[in-house]
Amino acid sequence: MLNTFETVVFLFHSSLILISIKYDTFNSYLKPIAIMSNSFLLQGTVKWSYDYELAEFSDTYKIMTSMTSFAPPLHKHNGNIALSNSELIIEGVDGDIDLSIKLGTMKQIYIGFDEIFPVTAVKSFGAFWQPLRIEYYTSSIETQSIYLIIDYNGLFTHDKDWFNTLTQMLQ
């Protein structure tokens, strides 16, 4: 039996409702399997990685990624992303992992390149977009960093909009 999953977004009374629907091709019916309802300030698609995942890529691989036509940017995970008044939510697609980060746990928000995600890993050497890095607390003393590429269309991203919104909310 083959199953496919599809995410559908509805706007209902100014609240965004994100519903994952399972389509059972054998019995030909639709069945909602997960419902996430919230008033989101921003939403989009995301390619993302933890800092330790990007550090595993060799420098040669990072450079080759930037030189390959039609290749997506450097990342390990895909999903949908939403920002509410209290948290950043990433919902993985195709069995990928989910992540939720409370705004109060964010230590640093940075847009740009660094030694983990160098400018040489991007086509056009960062002229059109830069990754968004969020460092957040996982415990009272430990932090974790993620790199986000939001709404990548092959040339541009919306990372700057997300950066501006997050910094404004955290001031």
Buried (B, 14 or more C-beta within 10 A) or exposed (E): EEEEEEBEEEEEEEEBBBBBBBBEEEEEEEEEEEEBEBEBBBBBBBBBBBBEBBEEBEEEEBEEBBEEEEEEBBBBBBBBBBBBEEBBBBBBBEEBEEBEBEBEBBEEBBBEBBEBBBBBBBBEEBEEBBBBBBBBBEEEEEBBBBBBBBBBEEEEBBBBBBBEBBEEBEE
